[in-house]
Amino acid sequence: METPEHHAQTQEQLIGDLRLVIENAEELLKNTDHYSSALYQNARAKLSLALEAANEELSRFEDAQLERMMAATRAANDRYRDMSGEARVLRAFH
């Protein structure tokens, strides 16, 4: 059975993996810029499109992760009846 913590950890791992793939693809594009054959340029164009889609997907993943974190924070604030920012910060360190 998958716990919410495990699910969040898995999503963080996927986001990290996607970032690494994007960085590697960007590096590959940069390092193959000087190849001018049609075969390389076609491959570079396909990689560029895939990279653009991956960046958009990464942005959606990060936005969704941020929304979940904000919702969890609001729920904790409600649960513990934190009335001030100070109360929230102090609870975070307990």
N, C-alpha and C positions, 0 to 999 in steps of 0.2 A: 504494500500500500504506500502510495506516494504522499508524503506530508507536504504542507504548504512551504516549509523551510527547504525541503529537498527540491520542490518545484522551482522556487526562487533561485536556489543555487544552480540548478540546471539551466535556467534562463540566463543567469549571469554568465555561465560558461559558454552558452551559445552566442551571446552577445560578444564576449571576448574572442571567441573563435571567428566570428564574422568580421570583427575589426581586424584581426590578423590576416584573414583572406583578402580583405580590401587593401590593407597596407601592402601586401605582397603583389597584388594585381597592379596597384599604382606604381610600385617599383618596377615591375615588368614592363609596363607601358613606357615609363621614363627611360628604361635601359634599352628599349628596342626602337626608339624614335628614329634612329639613324638608318634603319633598314627601309629601303624604298621599294622593294619588289611588291607586286600586286598581292602575292600570297601573304606576306607579312602585314601589309596595310589592311587587307580584309580581316585577318585575324585580330589585329589591333582594334579595328572598328567594332568587331563583335565583342571583344573584351571590354572596350570602353562602354558599350551599351549595358553589358552585364554588370559592370562596376557601378554605373549610374543606378541601376535597379537595386543592387546590393546596398548602396548608400541610402537609398530611400527606405528600404526595408529596415536597415539598422536604425534609422531615425524613428520609424514607427515603433520598433521594439523598445528603444530608449524612452520614447514618450509614454508608452504603455507602462514601462517599469516605473517611471517617475509618478504616474498617476496612481499606481498601486501603493507606492511608498507614501504618497500624500494621503491616500485613503486610510492606510494603516495608522498613520500619525493622527489623523482626525479621530479615528475610532479609539485609539489609546487615550487621546485627550478627553474624549467623552467618557470613556470607561473609568478613568481615574479622576474625572472632574477637575482637570487642570484649569485654573481660572486665569493664570498669567503665564507669560513666557518664562519667567523665573521658575515657576512650578514645573513646567515642562522640562527645562534644562536640568533642574535638580533631580527629577525622576529618572532622566536618562542616565545619570551617574550612579544610581542605586542598584 
